Amino acid sequence: MKDNSGNNEHSPSVTLLARTALLAFVLTFMLARILVFLIMSRTIPDFYLHIKGTHVHHLNYGVFLLSGVGAYLLFVRPAWGKRQITAAIYGIAMALTFDEFGMWIHLGGSYWQRASWDAVVVISSIFGLVAFAPSIKRFRPHHWISAIILILMLIIFSSLFFLSFKYAARKLKPKFFEVESKAPK
């Protein structure tokens, strides 16, 4: 796959764009989670947008930003500097949208759904691979060995990680639901 400058998919320019999107994605996800928790625990004022009594979730902001980024890239085809800004906005939009992935998959429900966390981990991983992995055509034996070791470690880590989530869910889920039940509507 080539970008507008004719560079291959893992050229420095595409790698930098992926890294910019990843950084914006992770920072926005963390900020969104922190703000939601602070609002729900009434530590900071409720500044959610309400239209005629309906809470507008931040995934809607993400959808509108994604639509704008898509139209901008399709119709304007920006120069390099503006593509970096666009990559950051894209990362922000993806985080706002997928932070509430569980809510749009299950059409409502608790903000703290596991599906949202899973979606954020998967998207972060994809951004990370595009940002840091060499293309498969450039894989050498040491890359394949590293990939196999990484996959084995990920399998072990994932199983331990999911076990810890089950434990944490038993301990923390009631507290999160309590905070959510007392949160501004």
C-alpha positions in Angstrom: 0.0 0.0 0.0 1.4 3.4 -0.9 0.6 6.8 0.6 0.3 10.0 -1.5 4.0 10.6 -1.5 4.6 7.1 -3.1 6.1 5.7 0.0 5.6 2.1 1.0 3.2 1.2 3.9 5.9 1.2 6.6 7.8 4.3 5.4 8.9 6.8 8.1 5.9 9.0 7.2 3.3 6.3 7.7 5.0 5.1 10.8 5.0 8.6 12.3 1.3 9.0 11.4 0.5 5.7 13.1 2.5 6.7 16.2 0.7 10.1 16.3 -2.6 8.4 16.1 -1.6 5.8 18.8 -0.5 8.5 21.2 -3.6 10.6 20.7 -5.8 7.4 21.0 -4.2 6.3 24.3 -4.1 9.7 25.9 -7.7 10.5 24.9 -8.9 7.1 26.2 -7.2 7.7 29.6 -8.5 11.2 29.9 -12.1 10.1 29.0 -12.0 7.4 31.6 -10.6 9.7 34.3 -13.2 12.4 33.5 -16.1 10.1 33.5 -15.1 8.6 36.8 -14.6 12.0 38.4 -18.0 13.2 37.1 -19.7 10.0 38.3 -18.1 10.2 41.7 -19.1 13.9 41.9 -15.5 15.0 42.3 -15.9 17.5 39.5 -19.1 19.1 38.1 -21.3 17.4 35.6 -20.4 18.9 32.2 -22.1 16.3 30.1 -24.0 17.6 27.1 -27.8 17.1 27.6 -30.2 17.8 24.8 -33.9 17.8 25.9 -33.0 15.5 28.8 -30.9 13.1 26.8 -27.3 12.6 27.7 -25.1 12.8 24.6 -22.4 10.3 25.1 -18.8 11.0 24.0 -18.9 8.2 21.4 -21.1 10.6 19.3 -18.3 13.2 19.3 -16.0 10.5 18.1 -18.4 9.5 15.3 -18.7 13.1 14.1 -14.9 13.6 14.3 -14.4 10.3 12.3 -16.8 11.5 9.7 -15.0 14.9 9.4 -11.6 13.2 9.2 -12.8 10.8 6.5 -14.3 13.6 4.4 -11.2 15.8 4.9 -8.9 13.0 3.7 -11.2 12.1 0.8 -11.8 15.6 -0.5 -8.8 17.7 0.5 -5.9 15.3 0.5 -3.8 17.4 2.8 0.0 18.0 2.8 2.3 16.3 5.2 2.0 18.7 8.2 -1.8 18.7 8.1 -1.8 14.9 7.8 0.0 14.7 11.2 -2.7 16.9 12.8 -5.4 14.7 11.0 -3.7 11.6 12.5 -4.0 13.1 16.0 -7.6 14.0 15.5 -8.3 10.5 14.1 -6.7 8.9 17.2 -8.8 11.2 19.4 -12.0 10.3 17.5 -11.2 6.5 17.6 -10.7 6.7 21.4 -14.0 8.6 22.0 -15.9 6.2 19.8 -14.4 2.9 21.0 -14.3 3.9 24.7 -18.0 3.3 24.7 -17.9 0.4 22.3 -19.8 -1.8 24.8 -22.6 0.7 25.0 -23.2 0.8 21.2 -22.8 -3.0 20.8 -25.3 -3.7 23.6 -27.4 -0.6 22.9 -27.0 0.9 26.4 -26.0 -0.5 29.7 -23.2 0.4 32.0 -20.3 2.6 30.9 -17.9 0.1 32.5 -18.6 -2.8 30.1 -15.8 -5.2 29.3 -16.4 -5.0 25.5 -15.2 -1.3 25.6 -12.0 -2.2 27.2 -11.4 -5.1 24.8 -12.0 -2.9 21.8 -9.6 -0.3 23.1 -6.9 -2.9 23.6 -7.4 -4.4 20.1 -7.3 -1.0 18.4 -4.2 0.1 20.4 -2.5 -3.1 19.4 -3.3 -2.5 15.7 -2.0 1.1 15.9 1.1 -0.2 17.7 1.8 -2.9 15.0 1.5 -0.4 12.2 3.6 2.2 14.1 6.4 -0.1 15.2 6.5 -3.4 13.3 8.5 -3.8 10.0 6.5 -5.0 7.0 6.3 -8.8 6.7 8.3 -8.5 3.4 11.3 -7.2 5.5 11.0 -9.9 8.2 14.3 -11.8 8.9 14.8 -14.9 10.9 15.3 -12.9 14.1 12.0 -11.1 13.5 10.2 -14.5 13.2 11.8 -15.8 16.4 10.8 -12.6 18.2 7.3 -12.8 16.8 6.9 -16.4 18.0 8.3 -15.6 21.5 6.0 -12.5 21.6 2.9 -14.6 20.7 3.7 -17.2 23.3 4.2 -14.4 25.9 1.0 -12.8 24.8 -0.9 -16.0 25.3 0.5 -16.5 28.8 0.0 -12.8 29.7 -3.6 -12.8 28.3 -4.6 -15.8 30.4 -3.2 -14.2 33.5 -4.6 -10.8 32.6 -8.1 -12.2 32.1 -7.9 -14.1 35.4 -7.0 -10.8 37.1 -10.0 -9.1 35.4 -12.3 -11.7 36.8 -10.8 -11.2 40.3 -11.0 -7.4 39.9 -14.5 -7.5 38.6 -15.7 -9.4 41.7 -14.1 -6.8 43.9 -14.6 -3.5 42.0 -17.7 -4.0 39.9 -20.1 -3.4 42.8 -18.2 -0.2 43.6 -18.3 1.1 40.0 -22.0 0.3 39.8 -22.6 2.2 43.1 -20.7 5.2 41.8 -22.6 5.0 38.5 -26.0 4.8 40.2 -25.2 8.0 42.2 -23.9 9.8 39.1 -25.6 12.7 37.4 -28.1 11.5 34.9 
